[in-house]
Amino acid sequence: MSSAFLRKIPAYVLLTMFLMPWVSAQERSAIPATLTIPDGTPIKLRLAESVSSAHARVGDRLDFIVVRDVSVEGFNVIPAGTIAHGSITGVKGKRLLGMGGKVILKLDSVELINGERAGLRAHLEVRGRSRTKLMAAAMIATGFIFLPAAPVFLLTRGHDSTVVESTEITAQIDGAASLLSAGVPRPPENSSELGEMMDYLPPRVFSGEGRKGDMLNLVFVGQQEDLQQAFERAGWVKTDKWKPLFVWHLLRHRTSDAQLPMARFYLFGRVQDYSYALPDPGAIMSRRHHLRIWKTDYTVDGMPIWAAAATHDVAIEIAKRGRLINHRIDPAVDAERDFVGTDLTNTLSVSREEYLHSAAPVFQAETASGEPYHSDSRILLLDLHESNPAKAGVSGQSSALVRATPQPIAAPAESFQIVPF
């Protein structure tokens, strides 16, 4: 193109020709990118309410809470706290011949950050405990005494099936889902797993029937051996596993057994991983410091986090809330929390301790057996592993780690098997 011809073209036309490629590139970059959530992406969920075969019906709707952010290409497409939906697809009540009930739950969908919904696949089947062996034993024993009465025990029913609140289930995205990146936030850079856990940690544990009980008031950080050695050094005893024939345990060991089993409580849908006790030498059966411990799937600097509920048994009660024997606890559960902290610290097992704030405060409540207790709602963190002196705190600690000052007791707050399709 000759220079004479270029001089005849108006300047604004030349400027437009020069800017067109740049403008086109800007327009292309301004177009929101499409994010694709791959088929099978795992979603960590917890059941929001207990379900029992005694009351559930097929078709009942259920809510689940997402407890971990789901990110794609650095964008937070399903934030923790999002509600996922499911339903009950099968129910069988407790039946004759000692057979227990059954409940089947199915995950349906979860809401994405942009308000659209993505399908989920997973289901959970929980069966109630059977009494078939007990029924057979009773029939045999009765047969030796009066044979015509033995068939009566065929009317024995099993236990209801209960899926307790906070039961965990991992679902998968059912088919790839897409959304635009515009307006989708990125995960916070300073978040920590401990902070995430505290945001969604259930405030209380549950009985096998789904009743809320003791509050979670302790958090441990350390490997399994750190936890076990800390309690051994402090003189605590790991109690025996719970046995259905509890009376035989008492007849065998009498009342001097420091390893007397504890009742089974549930958190995340499973019984405690460890139970420790520090009995009163003069009254082992009726008075003992004790706690139940559950391992979480969260970590701090690679160290597992454990959650625990500690109470102090002070007496035995008979026939309450459908149980033959119950322990009455000291209602000042904060004293037991601090006792555990002091006891482990005195053995040089604790490298750091700190009070955490609960996301769901518990000021006044009742145990699963109906005993009242009260608390300032703080949770004591005890770090049981050797820490680097250069690290004064947990990396990326969140606002949940602010040390709390003592607070007055306030008014009561409003109070298996996972199989993907």
CORHUSUL-V856738 format. One record per residue. N is the residue number from 1. PHI is phi in degrees with one decimal (* if undefined). Layout:
<<N	PHI> <N	PHI>>
//
This chain:
<<1	*> <2	-72.2> <3	-67.2> <4	-65.1> <5	-66.9> <6	-63.7> <7	-68.1> <8	-81.1> <9	-83.7> <10	-56.8> <11	-62.0> <12	-68.0> <13	-69.4> <14	-60.8> <15	-64.3> <16	-63.7> <17	-62.5> <18	-70.1> <19	-86.6> <20	-55.1> <21	-61.5> <22	-67.3> <23	-64.3> <24	-61.2> <25	-64.8> <26	-64.4> <27	-63.7> <28	-64.6> <29	-70.6> <30	-79.1> <31	-71.9> <32	-58.9> <33	-73.9> <34	-93.5> <35	-98.8> <36	-116.8> <37	-89.2> <38	-63.8> <39	-58.7> <40	89.5> <41	-58.0> <42	-75.1> <43	-126.2> <44	-86.1> <45	-130.3> <46	-132.2> <47	-66.1> <48	-87.3> <49	-154.2> <50	-72.1> <51	-130.8> <52	-124.7> <53	-66.7> <54	-72.2> <55	-126.5> <56	-69.3> <57	-132.4> <58	-59.0> <59	99.1> <60	-58.3> <61	-86.7> <62	-130.2> <63	-110.7> <64	-126.3> <65	-109.2> <66	-72.3> <67	-110.0> <68	-137.9> <69	-57.9> <70	-112.2> <71	-116.1> <72	-132.5> <73	52.9> <74	83.3> <75	-111.0> <76	-86.2> <77	-86.7> <78	-135.7> <79	-72.3> <80	-58.6> <81	99.1> <82	-65.6> <83	-92.4> <84	-104.5> <85	-116.8> <86	-148.2> <87	-154.3> <88	-93.6> <89	-107.3> <90	-158.9> <91	-142.4> <92	-133.3> <93	-75.0> <94	-62.4> <95	-125.7> <96	-64.5> <97	65.2> <98	77.1> <99	-81.3> <100	-83.3> <101	-77.8> <102	-150.5> <103	-131.7> <104	-120.5> <105	-109.8> <106	-130.4> <107	-84.9> <108	-111.7> <109	-158.2> <110	-139.8> <111	-85.9> <112	-82.8> <113	-62.5> <114	-91.8> <115	92.8> <116	-76.6> <117	-115.6> <118	-119.9> <119	-72.9> <120	-125.0> <121	-133.7> <122	165.9> <123	-144.6> <124	-131.2> <125	-116.4> <126	-125.5> <127	-108.5> <128	-73.1> <129	-65.1> <130	-89.4> <131	-117.6> <132	-62.6> <133	-65.3> <134	-63.4> <135	-62.2> <136	-63.0> <137	-63.4> <138	-65.3> <139	-65.8> <140	-65.4> <141	-62.9> <142	-68.2> <143	-61.4> <144	-69.9> <145	-93.3> <146	-151.4> <147	-55.2> <148	-61.0> <149	-85.2> <150	-58.7> <151	-62.0> <152	-59.1> <153	-71.7> <154	-66.3> <155	-82.9> <156	-60.8> <157	-106.6> <158	-79.6> <159	-94.8> <160	-63.5> <161	-92.5> <162	-125.9> <163	-100.3> <164	-80.3> <165	-52.5> <166	82.5> <167	-58.1> <168	-93.2> <169	-149.6> <170	-105.6> <171	-100.8> <172	-123.8> <173	-61.8> <174	-95.5> <175	89.9> <176	-59.7> <177	-121.5> <178	-122.5> <179	-156.4> <180	-80.4> <181	-76.5> <182	-59.8> <183	81.8> <184	-82.9> <185	-75.7> <186	-98.2> <187	-60.8> <188	-60.6> <189	-74.3> <190	-100.2> <191	-75.5> <192	-127.7> <193	-66.8> <194	-64.8> <195	-62.1> <196	-63.0> <197	-63.1> <198	-66.0> <199	-64.8> <200	-126.9> <201	-69.8> <202	-58.0> <203	-73.3> <204	-138.4> <205	-94.3> <206	-131.6> <207	-77.2> <208	-63.7> <209	-89.7> <210	91.9> <211	-78.1> <212	-71.5> <213	-134.4> <214	-59.7> <215	-86.1> <216	-78.3> <217	-130.8> <218	-139.7> <219	-132.3> <220	-113.3> <221	-121.9> <222	160.3> <223	-72.6> <224	-56.6> <225	-67.9> <226	-62.2> <227	-64.0> <228	-64.6> <229	-67.5> <230	-62.1> <231	-73.9> <232	-64.3> <233	-63.1> <234	-85.5> <235	86.7> <236	-78.6> <237	-114.8> <238	-78.7> <239	-77.9> <240	-69.2> <241	-67.2> <242	-66.3> <243	-118.8> <244	-57.5> <245	-85.6> <246	-61.2> <247	-64.2> <248	-67.6> <249	-62.4> <250	-66.3> <251	-64.7> <252	-78.3> <253	-102.2> <254	63.1> <255	-91.1> <256	-99.2> <257	-84.8> <258	-72.4> <259	-96.2> <260	-52.0> <261	-59.9> <262	-100.8> <263	-61.1> <264	-86.2> <265	-113.9> <266	-123.0> <267	-147.4> <268	61.5> <269	86.9> <270	-140.8> <271	-73.9> <272	-58.8> <273	-77.6> <274	-139.5> <275	-130.2> <276	-122.9> <277	-137.5> <278	-130.1> <279	-73.4> <280	-77.6> <281	-56.5> <282	-87.4> <283	-156.0> <284	-61.5> <285	-68.6> <286	-100.0> <287	-129.0> <288	-163.5> <289	-77.4> <290	-157.4> <291	-151.3> <292	-117.0> <293	-127.5> <294	-121.3> <295	-81.9> <296	-95.7> <297	-101.2> <298	-102.5> <299	-137.7> <300	-126.4> <301	50.6> <302	84.3> <303	-92.9> <304	-62.4> <305	-109.1> <306	-119.9> <307	-112.6> <308	-143.0> <309	-121.9> <310	-115.3> <311	-142.1> <312	-116.1> <313	-72.0> <314	-122.4> <315	-167.2> <316	-109.7> <317	-119.9> <318	-109.0> <319	52.2> <320	-138.0> <321	53.6> <322	80.1> <323	-111.2> <324	-69.6> <325	-129.0> <326	-133.2> <327	-95.2> <328	-92.1> <329	-105.8> <330	-68.3> <331	-66.7> <332	-85.3> <333	-68.7> <334	-64.2> <335	-63.8> <336	-70.5> <337	-56.0> <338	-72.1> <339	-62.5> <340	-60.5> <341	-61.3> <342	-66.9> <343	-64.1> <344	-73.2> <345	-64.1> <346	-65.2> <347	-95.2> <348	62.5> <349	-89.9> <350	-105.8> <351	-92.5> <352	-161.5> <353	-134.7> <354	-161.6> <355	-89.9> <356	-109.2> <357	-91.4> <358	-80.5> <359	-73.1> <360	-130.4> <361	-58.3> <362	-119.6> <363	-100.5> <364	-141.3> <365	-160.8> <366	-129.6> <367	-71.5> <368	-63.1> <369	-95.4> <370	95.2> <371	-83.6> <372	-74.9> <373	-149.6> <374	-140.0> <375	-158.0> <376	-87.4> <377	74.6> <378	-85.0> <379	-116.8> <380	-91.4> <381	-93.9> <382	-122.9> <383	-88.9> <384	-102.8> <385	-111.1> <386	-66.6> <387	-103.8> <388	-74.3> <389	-56.4> <390	-71.8> <391	-101.7> <392	-74.2> <393	-141.2> <394	-78.8> <395	-63.9> <396	65.9> <397	-65.8> <398	-100.6> <399	-64.7> <400	-67.4> <401	-96.6> <402	-66.2> <403	-66.0> <404	-91.6> <405	-94.4> <406	-53.6> <407	-119.4> <408	-69.2> <409	-69.0> <410	-96.6> <411	-67.6> <412	-58.8> <413	-75.1> <414	-59.8> <415	-92.9> <416	*> <417	-164.9> <418	-100.8> <419	-126.2> <420	-71.3> <421	-72.1>>
//
